[in-house]
Amino acid sequence: MTVRLTDLPRCVLDTEYAVRGPIVARAQELERQGREIIYCNIGNPQALKQRPITYLRQVLALCECPELMDAGAAAAGFPADVLDAARAVIQGSRHGLGAYSESKGMRFVREAVAEFIAERDGIPADPEAIYLTDGASKGVQTALRLLISGPQDGVLIPIPQYPLYSASLTLLCAQQVGYYLDEDHGWMLSREKLEAALADARQRGVTVRAICVINPGNPTGAVLDADNIAMVIAFAREHGLSILADEVYQENIYRPGDRFVSFAKVMHARGEREVSLFSFHSCSKGFLGECGHRGGYLEVRNVPADVVAQITKLQSVSLCSNLPGQVVTYLMVRPPRPGSPSWARYQAEREGILGELRERARLLADGLNAVPGIRCNQVTGAMYAFPRISLPPGRSDFDYCLALLEQTGICVVPGSGFGQQPGTAHLRTTILPPTDKIRLVVERLAAFHRSYR
Ligand SMILES: Cc1ncc(COP(=O)(O)O)c(C=O)c1O
């Protein structure tokens, strides 16, 4: 029998993913017709000419093709530490990258992740509480699958948010409980707004299971400080919620003086033992930008052993995450050691990428703020700006972004795809196009905005 659209479950039909929505489809159509498109819709750095980190690709090449280790690696001029790392991976994986690993992911990689967390935060970390995932997306989906028991269950998600959360909750037929971030105060969270969202949801009969926080924020670019994080932990404890901490942009911090603080660190410092924490990291962001390799991890804390066993069972339904992604995760948490042969090049590539992102973040926010009718908070972290735009009466942010695409070739996402305060309109753009293209984006957007109004 042919499957008809009307046969499909409501939750599948209702699921939306704005960063790959109709505006992007139109951009691709225009591109096929020969138009030049500047894609600012998705955080996919290597699609926008960011070069891969050499060390990572050299190790990966040898892991995929160990025969190269004998003659090929030397001929290609691969440094000794690349060979050492590849040997460690091949030995650790035992059967190479063509075999399934255990469901949680290869043990030596989880050990390396635990050491990375311990070093980053100065706290103990347990390899058995770490799951290697196909990007952070799969980890988030697993955590939500675990926490949601029925259509009355909901999760607090930021507004604006990254549509992974709204889409995954819709797919689970669960409730999205939006809490507003404070645009006038650098997109920070406020206890008042969290309490209001929770009270409202409870009044509607929703059982709120967890709160999700994205830090640094997508699409806001905001970096939370330790006090803000402590406030969220206190809120979760008081109301019996778990925390989902999406920390995929932890390397993308641009404002001098700011630094990434993990939820795990603040929880440890507070001696918090009751609130369950699910934190996510990814190889797709930072300076690696290895989106296509689908690497990442989920770390759980304050989760009892019998629940951990259930997460392992959920993971085992997909057997394991992909092995090259697990290796990329290993290399993310185990970069070359200072002084090793690959160190200088690795550092130069890292600083080059992060320096350019910092410059583009500044160019974009300053450029947009110079346009009457556009207001943009400083992009202090992540890879995006979420400027507020004033629109002529009767026009939506979708109309605006579509017209922007048609007239200028710039592909951005309407703010409504991420959620926004009623009565406001935004667009979301990445800071990823090369710097000369970012200048072009600012110029064209400014001219377009003047004419559109
Ligand atoms: C906040 C946030 N979380 C998770 C993801 C998913 O990343 P991946 O599945 O590639 O690790 C993204 C991707 O843009 C993101 O912005």
The ligand as an ORCA input file, in Angstrom:
! r2SCAN-3c Opt
* xyz 0 1
  C      22.795     24.870     20.269
  C      23.054     23.711     19.382
  N      22.972     22.486     19.899
  C      23.187     21.398     19.152
  C      23.494     21.514     17.818
  C      23.700     20.267     17.023
  O      25.006     20.072     16.688
  P      25.602     18.673     16.218
  O      24.493     17.672     16.230
  O      26.158     18.901     14.865
  O      26.630     18.352     17.231
  C      23.596     22.769     17.232
  C      23.893     22.929     15.804
  O      23.918     23.988     15.244
  C      23.370     23.899     18.040
  O      23.450     25.132     17.556
*
